[in-house]
Amino acid sequence: MRLVFVLDHWPELSETFVVNELQALRRLGHEVRVLTAARAAHPNPEAPADVVVHVLADDTPRRRAGDLLWLLRRRPLACARDAVRRRRRGRAEWARPLRALAPAARAILERGDEHLHAHFAGGAALDAMRLAALTGRPFSVTAHAYDIFLAPRNLREKLVRAGAVFTGCEYNLRHLRSVAPEANLHKVVMGVDATTFRRDGALPAGRTVLAVGRLVEKKGFGVLVDAVAQLPDVRARIVGDGPLRAALEGQAARTGAADRIEFAGSLAPAGVRAALHGADVLAMPCVVAPDGDRDSMPVVVKEAMAMELLVAATDEVGLPECVRAPWGVLTAPGDAGGLAAALRELLALSPQERARAGRAGRDWVRAHADVDAETARMAQFVEAIGR
């Protein structure tokens, strides 16, 4: 297939799953190019350099005007429908002017692209839905988390109009079925490349806890700080950045754990792999934020499991679907004492017990979250659209 990935930013450092899926599709023999609204502010250095990328923000006013005239002459009815629908959709979310989409529509038609696939059911999905109608191409969407729980703008229409909708866990799938039961919905796990995420040597057998993610409320890192404060012989490393960094550092100081909690900031994928290699346990204490924002099934959990780490997580969102005995322990969200007990339980295991449990977690990833296998499933659903 000739596919177009429709994105808000490329290549976003925090969205390694997009790069992984694109690469997996290419390994399957599909041709993939990227259509992105803007370049990523924090780019992923491991994104492939040979992908054809069209950045909407880079199109000049002259190009937009010329391509709009070109599109109006060739697709007048589709352009008229888009104008009507844009006004309605614009009540819920910003919809870019047709002239801003015209260069992308022309490129799709002239290149002979066959399918549009959007990651996130927000702005990218709106662009993909409009471009599909303008060009007569089918489109699909992968819905993740904030786009369906925090900001579900025009969500039902996007789900119903898409030829297929994918999401990474049963938790999300149940919610999407409640929104649009008639949509063509499928669970496709955001997979991991187990050849890249693999352990080189034995587990450290120490007492280091790692957490990876944006420093925002839904990650529950404030709960982790309080849990580590209850474990005086445990050190923690939090990889990531975000608006709550200063507050979390202040919390660590108030609890007396500042000297045992490192805030490492954002790391490139290679740095995350190194951090996973040097840790004993991954903590993922997700919560549902007061505004409804939440995670789904964080990719870093599956990356940690692929590297044979044990996992302490909350019984929330899609985490119970992948974190289970013997490699994981679940606790109630927001319960620092429960998280401290879970970490204590996992760190009390002997090196041999940790190794056995870690191998079981890696086996689960290879069986249920392999990026090539999951992407191949997605590609089969996409190929079936319109048959």
N, C-alpha and C positions, 0 to 999 in steps of 0.2 A: 504494500500500500504506500501511497504518497500522503503522509500525514503532516498536519500542522498542529504544533502545540501552541495553544493560546494562553498567555500568561500575563500577570500584572507586572512582574519583574523577572529579569533573567540576567545571570544565574544567581539566585538568592542563596546566600550561605546557609541560612536556616532551612532551606528546602532541598536538601540533598536527595530526597526521594524523587524529585522531578528529574534531576540529572540521572539518577539510577534507572528510572523507568525509560527515559529516552535512550540511554545506552543499551538497555535490554532489548528495546524494539529494534534498534539498529543491528544488534547481534542476530535477531530473528530474520533479518533481511529487509526490513521496512525502511523506507526513506523518510526521515523526519526533519522538518525545519521548524524554527521557532518564530512566533509572532508575539512580541511582548510590548506592553504599553510603555515601559521604561526600562532602562538598565538598572540592575541591582545596586543599591548603595553599598552593600557589603558582599561583593561577588565571591562565588565559590571557585577557588583556584583549580579545582579538579574538573571543572566543566570542560567538555570537549571544545577545542578551538576551531574545529572544522565544520561545525554546524552552521547552516545558513540562518542568519538572524535578521529579522525585520523589526526595527524599533519604531513604533508609531510616533513617539516623541521627536524622532529625527526627521520626519517628513516635512519638507518645506511648504510654506503656504502656496507656492506656485505649483508644486506637485499635487497637493491636495485639491486645488481648484481644477487643474487639468484632468485628474483622475475622476473627480466628481462628474465633470461633464461627460467623460468617457462612459462612466457607469450609468448616468441618466439616459444616455442614448440607447444603451444596450439592455438595461433592466428598468424601464420606467415604472412598471407596475410594482415591482419589488421595492423600488425606492419610495414610491408613494405610500405603500403599506408601512415601510419602516418609519416614515415621518409620523404617521398616525400612532403607531405603537410606541415610538420613542416618547411622545408626549405623555402617554399613560404610564409607561414604565418609569419615567422620570419623576413621578410623584414619590416613588419609593427609594430610588437611588439615582446618582448622576449617570446620565447616558451621553456619551460623547457625540458631537455633531456628525452627521453622515459624511461630511467632507473629510473628517479625521479617519474614518474607516475606509474611504474610497480607495486609497492606494493598496490597502491590504486585500480588498475585494478584487481589485484588478489583478493583483499578483496571483491570487488563488485561481482565478479564471484562466489567466494566461499560462500559468505553470501546469495546470491540470491537476492540482491537489485534489485528493479524493475524500478526505475526512478531516474534520476539525475536532481537536480534543482540548478542553479547558481544564486546568487544575484550579480548584476552588470555585464554589458556586456564587462568587461575588461578581466583581467587575469583569474578570476574564470570561466567566460564563455568559454574561450579558453580551460582551463583544462577540463571542463564538456563536451565540444564538442569532444575533443580528446578521453576522457574516454568512451563516448557513442559509438564512432566508434570502439574502441578497444574491448568493451565488448558486443556490440550489444544491449545496453540499450537505450531507448529514453531519451532525455534531454529537459529541458525548461530553460528559462532565465527570470529574472526580471531585466529590464533596468531602471536605475534611472535618473541620470543627467549628471555628468561629463563624464560618460562612453559613452554617446551618443552625447554630444555637444562639450566637450573639447577634448576628446581622443577617437574618434570613430574608433578604430583600428580593422581591419577585421570585422567591424560591420555588413555589409550586409551578409557576409557568416554566421556569428553566428545567425542572425535573420532567414535566410532562412533554415538553417539546423536544427534549434530547432523545436521540435514538437509543442511548443507553446511559445509565448513571451508575457510577462506581463509588464505593466507599469502603474504608479499611477495616471495619469491625461490625459485629452483629449489633452492638449498642447503637451505632449510627444507623444501621439498616432499619432497625425497628422504628426509630424516629422518622426516618424518611418515608417509610411505608405509611405512617400516620399522617404525613403531610400530603402525599400523593400516591395512594395505593395503586393507581393505574399506571404509574411510571414503570419503565423497564429497569428495575433496580437489581444490582448485583454487589456482593461483597468481594472485593479484591484487595488483599492485604498489601500494605506498603512494605515491600519485601526488602531483604538484605542479601548482599553478595557475600556468602559464607567463605568464599576464597579470599576476599579482602579482609573481612572481619573474622580472623582466626587467631588463636593463641600461639605464640612462639615461645614455648617453655611452660614451666609449671606456674600455677597460681601463686601470688606472692605469699599467701598464708599470713598476712598481717592484719591490721585493724583500720584500714583506710576505706572510707565510704565516699563514693563519687555520686554527684548529681549533675545532670546536663540539661540545659534548657534556658529559655528566655526568663529573665527575672521579672515575672508577672505573677499575679495572684493565683491563677489556676494551677500553677506548677506546685504550689504548696511548700515552697522552700522555707517559708517562715516556720512551718511545722518541723521541718528538718533541723533548723537551727536550734529550736527548743529541745528536740530529741537528742541531738549531739551534746547539748549542755548537761543532759542527764547521764552521759556516758564519758566519764573523765579520761578513759584510756583510748578513746576513739578520735581519730582525725577525719576531717571531711574536706573535700575539694568540690567547689561548685563552679562548673564551667558554663559560661553564658553571661549575657549582659542584658540590661533592660531598666525600666523606670524604677524598679524597687531595689536597686543595688544599694543605694545609700541607707535606705530603711533596714535592709537585711544586715548590712555591716553594723549599723547602730544596735540592732537587736542582738547580734553576736557579742558585741561589747557589753551590753547590759546583762547578759546571761553569764558572762565570765568565760565564754568559749571562743573569744576572738583569736586567741593564740593557737586554736586547734581547727579553725575553719578558714580555708583559703578561698578567696573569690578570684578565680583565674581569668575572668573575662571570656570573650568569645575566642574560639579556636577554629582553625581550618580543619577539614575532615581528618587529615593526618594527625593533627594534635589531639583530636577527640579519640582516635584509635589508640594513640599512645597513653592517654589518660585512662582509657578502659583497661589497657594492658597492665597498668600499674596499680589498679584498684582491687579491692577484695569484694565489695558489694556495691551494687547500684541502688540508689534510693530514688523512687519516683512517687512522691506523696501527693498526687494530684487531688485537687478539690474542684468543686463547682463554685466559681466566683459569684458574688452577690448579683452581678449583672447578667448571670447566665452563661458567661464564657466558660469553656471547658476544653479539655483535650479529648482525643479519641483513643488511639492506641499508639503512643509515642514510638517513633522509629528507634530511638536510642535504646529503648528496652530490648528490642529484638537484636540490635547490634551488640548490646552487653551480653545477652544470652548466647549469641553466636560466638562470643569470646569467652564463654563458660563462666561468666560472673553470676553470682547469686543476686537475687533481686528482692528488695523490700518495697512494696508498693501499697497503694490504697485499693480498697474494694470499690472502685469507682470507674466510670466510663468503660472503655474497652479493656482495661487492665486485667480483670479476672479471666479474660479469654486467653491470655498468654502467660500470665504469672500464676504459677501453681506449684504444688509440691512435686518433686523435692527441691527444685531450684529457686523457689520463691515463697514468700510469706506475705499475706495480705492483711492490712489493718483498716480500721475505720478512718475515713477522711477527717482531717483536722485533729486527730488524736496523737499528740506528741508522745505521750506515755506509751501508747500502743506501738508507735513506730520505733521508739527506743527499745521496747521489748523484742520487736521483730529483728532489729539489727543485732541485738545481743544474742538472740537465738541463732542467727545465721553465722555470726562471728565465732560462736562457741563450737562450731563443727570442726572436727579434725581436718587436717589437710587432705586426707584420703576421702573423707565424707564430702568435703567441698568439691573435690575433683570429680567424684561420681555424679554429684548433683549437677555440676556445671556441664558435664558431658550430656546429661539428659536434656538440659535446656538447649544446648546446641543442636541436639537431634531434633527437638521440636521445631526449631527455626528452619532447619533444612527440610523438614517434612511439610511445614505449614506456612512458612514465610520466606520462601526462596524467591528472589526478585525475578529470576528468569521464568520460573514456573508461573508465578502470579501474573507477570506481564503477558505471557503467552495466553493465559486464560482471558485477560482483558482483550487482547488482539482478536481472539476468536469471537467474542461478543461483538466487537466493532465490525469485523468482516461480515458478520451475519446480518447487520443492519441493511435493510432494503432488499434482502434476498426474497 
